[in-house]
Amino acid sequence: MITSRYYLLSVVLGLLVNFSPSGARAQTAQAVPVTTKPASVPPSAAIGVLSSEVLRWDSEMKTIDVHVGDSQGHLAFYFTNVSPENVVIKDVHPGCGCTTAELPPRPWTNAPGAHGRIGVSINIHGTTTLFKNLTVTTDKGIKMLNFRVNILPMVRPQLTEADRARGLMIARTNRQAVFQGECAACHSKLGEGTYGKPLYDADCAICHEGEHRAAIVPDLHALMVPTSLEFWSNWISHGKPGSLMPAFSAAEGGPLNDLQVNLLAQYLITAFPPKVVSAPAVGGPTNKP
């Protein structure tokens, strides 16, 4: 009788365990198989890097030289399909907005043994070395091509005495002529996009510091008049009618914007500090600018 009671008690306890929430969870956990979802692979990673055994390039890194004042630079990458299959170029994406790729309509299919050319045009800005790239996407992989643009100082044309005399005659008639035609190459093109000292060296020094400085052009190192920021800003912006000094302000037909004028004036007040000119004694000599 005692044994029967123990048996019944064990059956009841077993039922309670099996139908308790924890028991249900345990049974559910055992009934549902655990699966691992494979990680998704980005399309670019799935394509991979384009092998040199598919497209062989004449170079994967190129360098070109341009000069300050040049508006554009040009180069080209050449390739050969060395694989036994067609290679489809889907896209060529420049690394920045100032670079343009020149190629046939896409998709561009290249048969085995075919040769191709990807031209590149770069809008030139600034005065320092530029580093650029192109990303070539094909049905066989992706390739990045790199190139460097060295921006060299502009080479000023060599003028003869006759050239200089003709230039002075033109400037006497129209002082703004230095910003026009062939004259602009020396008097404004070099300073495009520059400020402060680089701007002075590019556009001002040719007249004020030049080896063949005209006698009527003042030597700024020997000025004998008091100067100020307003003094330099006025001279730069408006020049002087009846002289060779042109108006550099864009508002008056010159090449400089307001920021360039302001920063150039700030450089000049530092490079040529204001001089304190004492009043001459009565009957004494006078200093003229």
DRENTIVEX-741307 format. One record per residue (C-alpha): y, z, x. Coordinates in nm, 4 decimals. Each point is the difference from the previous one (the first is absolute). Layout:
BEGIN
     north        up      east
         Y         Z         X
...
//
This chain:
BEGIN
     north        up      east
    0.0000    0.0000    0.0000
    0.2399    0.0816    0.2802
   -0.0983   -0.3214    0.1714
    0.0832   -0.2007   -0.3122
    0.3432    0.1633   -0.0199
    0.0740   -0.0892    0.3604
   -0.1109   -0.3562   -0.0641
    0.2271   -0.0363   -0.3014
    0.2934    0.1494    0.1936
   -0.0470   -0.2497    0.2832
   -0.0053   -0.2916   -0.2449
    0.3242    0.1180   -0.1650
    0.1752    0.0438    0.3356
   -0.1108   -0.3484    0.1048
    0.1454   -0.1525   -0.3152
    0.3284    0.1833    0.0504
    0.0307   -0.1289    0.3582
   -0.0793   -0.3589   -0.0970
    0.2548   -0.0087   -0.2816
    0.2802    0.1891    0.1761
    0.3071   -0.2021    0.1192
   -0.0995    0.0440    0.3628
   -0.3504   -0.1145   -0.0790
    0.1304   -0.3015   -0.1846
    0.2220   -0.0886    0.2961
   -0.2938    0.0356    0.2349
   -0.2145   -0.2327   -0.2132
    0.2852   -0.2496   -0.0322
    0.0615    0.0022    0.3730
   -0.3644   -0.0742    0.0588
   -0.0107   -0.2758   -0.2638
    0.3054   -0.2017    0.1206
   -0.0501   -0.1824    0.3305
    0.2854    0.0233    0.2560
    0.1386   -0.3352    0.1202
    0.2619   -0.0782    0.2680
    0.2570   -0.2687   -0.0822
    0.0597   -0.2290    0.2985
    0.3568    0.0058    0.1380
    0.2085   -0.3068   -0.0856
    0.0921   -0.2258    0.2921
    0.3513   -0.1451    0.0149
   -0.0013   -0.3828   -0.0100
    0.1697   -0.0217    0.3418
   -0.2619    0.2238    0.1575
   -0.2747   -0.2022   -0.1704
    0.1377   -0.3234    0.1474
    0.0411    0.1437    0.3477
    0.1688   -0.1414    0.3088
   -0.0213   -0.3743    0.0505
   -0.2266   -0.0689    0.2966
    0.1031   -0.2236    0.2891
   -0.3359   -0.1733   -0.0598
    0.1462   -0.1293   -0.3272
    0.3600   -0.0946    0.0806
    0.0983   -0.0250    0.3643
    0.3763    0.0335    0.0685
    0.2009   -0.1450    0.2878
    0.1531    0.3501    0.0252
    0.0142    0.3128   -0.2151
    0.3266    0.1200    0.1614
    0.2931   -0.2287    0.0767
    0.3509    0.0424    0.1406
    0.3075   -0.2166   -0.0469
    0.3526    0.0220    0.1402
    0.3144   -0.0556   -0.2051
    0.3656    0.0736    0.0704
    0.2591    0.2133   -0.1720
    0.1679   -0.2257   -0.2518
   -0.3172   -0.1966   -0.0827
   -0.0698    0.0108   -0.3727
   -0.3744   -0.0622    0.0212
   -0.2963   -0.0017    0.2350
   -0.3164   -0.2068   -0.0370
   -0.3590    0.0195    0.1247
   -0.3506   -0.0972   -0.1148
   -0.3565    0.1321    0.0129
   -0.2826   -0.2552    0.0353
   -0.3651    0.0550   -0.0947
   -0.3366   -0.1762   -0.0080
   -0.2837    0.0655   -0.2434
   -0.2903    0.0570    0.2422
   -0.2437    0.1119   -0.2734
   -0.2563   -0.2221   -0.1798
    0.1617    0.0694   -0.3395
    0.3270   -0.0736   -0.1784
    0.2672    0.2674    0.0481
    0.2511    0.0422   -0.2822
    0.3404    0.1456    0.0860
    0.1111    0.1773   -0.3161
    0.3303    0.1471    0.1155
    0.2275    0.0509    0.3010
    0.2235    0.3029   -0.0459
    0.2963    0.0636    0.2358
    0.0630    0.3599    0.1023
    0.3688   -0.0117   -0.1055
    0.2380   -0.1972   -0.2168
    0.1755   -0.1698    0.2926
   -0.3190   -0.1880    0.0949
   -0.1315   -0.3092   -0.1795
   -0.3420   -0.1593    0.0457
   -0.0221   -0.3800   -0.0197
   -0.3399   -0.1333   -0.1116
   -0.1669   -0.2314   -0.2564
   -0.0532    0.1020   -0.3648
   -0.2570    0.2743   -0.0482
   -0.2931    0.0366   -0.0201
   -0.0196   -0.1952    0.3253
   -0.3552   -0.1121    0.0801
   -0.0888   -0.0687    0.3645
   -0.3275   -0.1808    0.0662
   -0.2165    0.0796    0.3064
    0.1780   -0.1251    0.3121
    0.3340   -0.0394   -0.1789
    0.3265    0.0893    0.1774
    0.2943    0.1681   -0.1732
    0.3563    0.1060    0.0647
    0.1968    0.2904   -0.1492
    0.3705   -0.0401    0.0675
    0.2333    0.2990    0.0050
    0.3775    0.0181   -0.0495
    0.1893    0.3225    0.0750
    0.3550    0.0792   -0.1077
    0.1677    0.1502    0.3056
    0.2034    0.3189   -0.0330
    0.1233    0.2630    0.2429
   -0.0074   -0.0164    0.3769
   -0.3270    0.1730    0.0898
   -0.3637   -0.1057    0.0237
   -0.1759   -0.0543   -0.3335
   -0.3716    0.0657   -0.0627
   -0.1550   -0.1863   -0.2955
   -0.3412   -0.0840   -0.1451
   -0.1893   -0.2178   -0.2473
   -0.3096    0.0973   -0.1996
   -0.2360   -0.2937   -0.0598
   -0.2457    0.0548   -0.2861
   -0.3072   -0.2284   -0.0232
   -0.3265    0.0026   -0.1895
   -0.1688    0.1067    0.3270
    0.2316    0.2860    0.0964
    0.3552    0.1052    0.0858
    0.1876   -0.0611    0.3262
    0.3339    0.1411    0.1187
    0.2075   -0.2157    0.2354
    0.2874    0.1555    0.1964
    0.3073   -0.1402    0.1687
    0.3076    0.1214    0.1862
    0.3503   -0.1453   -0.0118
    0.2151    0.0622    0.3086
    0.3695   -0.0271   -0.0893
    0.1827   -0.1009    0.3167
    0.3766    0.0039    0.0613
    0.1760   -0.3180   -0.0975
    0.0817   -0.2263    0.2916
    0.3689   -0.0809   -0.0153
    0.0824   -0.3650    0.0667
    0.1643   -0.0705    0.3347
    0.3548   -0.1247   -0.0542
    0.2002   -0.2176    0.2326
    0.3705    0.0508    0.0601
    0.0644   -0.2917   -0.2344
   -0.2124    0.1688   -0.2700
    0.1926    0.3249    0.0362
    0.3357   -0.1777   -0.0137
   -0.1042   -0.1833   -0.3150
   -0.1211    0.3263   -0.1556
    0.3316    0.1732    0.0731
    0.1913   -0.2876   -0.1561
   -0.2113    0.0189   -0.3161
    0.0362    0.3812   -0.0188
    0.3790   -0.0239    0.0345
    0.0052   -0.2320   -0.3003
   -0.2503    0.1997   -0.2058
   -0.1018    0.3408    0.1306
   -0.2921    0.0168   -0.2499
   -0.1531   -0.3142    0.1553
   -0.2033    0.2167    0.2408
   -0.2291    0.0828   -0.2947
   -0.0594   -0.3644   -0.0888
   -0.2134   -0.2831    0.1351
   -0.1169    0.0185    0.3614
    0.2386    0.2874    0.0777
   -0.1938    0.2341   -0.2312
   -0.2988   -0.0067    0.2377
    0.1982    0.2094    0.2503
    0.2478    0.1861   -0.2189
   -0.1965    0.1189   -0.3050
   -0.3692   -0.0990   -0.0043
   -0.0964    0.2444    0.2732
    0.1395    0.2951   -0.1935
   -0.1737   -0.0673   -0.3306
   -0.1647    0.3186   -0.1249
    0.1298    0.2164    0.2873
    0.2369    0.2987    0.0087
    0.2108    0.1986    0.2447
   -0.0489   -0.0766    0.3697
   -0.2576   -0.2808   -0.0506
    0.2489   -0.1686   -0.2320
    0.2809    0.0378    0.2547
   -0.2204   -0.1406    0.2757
   -0.0998   -0.2934   -0.2184
    0.3242   -0.1088   -0.1669
    0.2908    0.1668    0.1798
   -0.0891    0.0165    0.3688
   -0.0144   -0.3784    0.0313
    0.3807   -0.0061   -0.0293
    0.1071    0.3459    0.1182
   -0.2512    0.0498    0.2811
   -0.0811   -0.3599    0.0917
    0.0168   -0.1382    0.3505
    0.2395   -0.2669   -0.1239
    0.2109    0.2268   -0.2218
    0.3150   -0.1832   -0.1039
    0.3230    0.1542    0.1222
    0.1262    0.0375   -0.3559
   -0.3086    0.2041   -0.0964
    0.0691    0.3708    0.0681
   -0.2147    0.2054    0.2346
   -0.1063    0.2902   -0.2223
   -0.0555    0.2230    0.3033
    0.3680   -0.0308    0.0914
    0.1633    0.0476   -0.3393
    0.3217    0.1959    0.0268
    0.0465    0.0798   -0.3670
   -0.1251    0.2980   -0.2041
   -0.3124   -0.0823   -0.1968
   -0.1850    0.1558   -0.2921
   -0.2844   -0.0782   -0.2374
    0.2503   -0.1617   -0.2365
    0.1441   -0.2025    0.2900
   -0.3385   -0.1509    0.0866
   -0.1030   -0.0528   -0.3632
    0.3188   -0.1953   -0.0720
   -0.0344   -0.2195    0.3078
   -0.3672   -0.0721   -0.0704
    0.0488   -0.0670   -0.3707
    0.3253   -0.1977    0.0022
    0.0463   -0.1234    0.3557
    0.3507   -0.1183    0.0829
    0.1604   -0.3093   -0.1513
    0.1554   -0.2268    0.2600
   -0.2419    0.1138    0.2718
   -0.3602   -0.0757    0.0974
   -0.1254    0.3218   -0.1648
   -0.1897   -0.0999   -0.3181
   -0.0628    0.2120   -0.3076
   -0.3610    0.1225    0.0253
   -0.0155    0.1460   -0.3520
   -0.2178   -0.1993   -0.2409
    0.2759    0.0426   -0.2586
    0.2245   -0.2155    0.2214
   -0.2559   -0.2588    0.1044
   -0.1572    0.1897    0.2887
   -0.3673    0.0872    0.0621
    0.0108    0.3829   -0.0314
   -0.0613    0.2200   -0.3020
    0.1867    0.3267   -0.0553
   -0.2712    0.2119    0.1643
    0.0002   -0.2175    0.3120
    0.3786    0.0218    0.0224
   -0.0065    0.3780   -0.0358
   -0.2753    0.0593    0.2567
    0.1590   -0.2428    0.2463
    0.3310    0.1861   -0.0309
   -0.1791    0.3306    0.0620
   -0.1610   -0.1441    0.3131
    0.3356   -0.1297    0.1304
    0.1750    0.3342   -0.0465
   -0.2735    0.1485    0.2222
   -0.0262   -0.2821    0.2541
    0.3768   -0.0285    0.0374
    0.1367    0.3535   -0.0621
    0.3508    0.0296   -0.1467
    0.2691    0.0106    0.2638
    0.3009    0.2264   -0.0246
    0.2970   -0.2181    0.0860
    0.3042    0.1977    0.0974
    0.3435   -0.1206   -0.0996
    0.1723   -0.1797    0.2922
    0.3015    0.1527    0.1594
    0.3333   -0.1379   -0.1068
    0.0558   -0.3190    0.1928
   -0.3515    0.0238    0.1470
   -0.2875   -0.2507   -0.0208
   -0.1916   -0.0495   -0.3227
   -0.3701   -0.0570   -0.0595
   -0.0820   -0.2861   -0.2337
   -0.3430   -0.0634   -0.1562
//
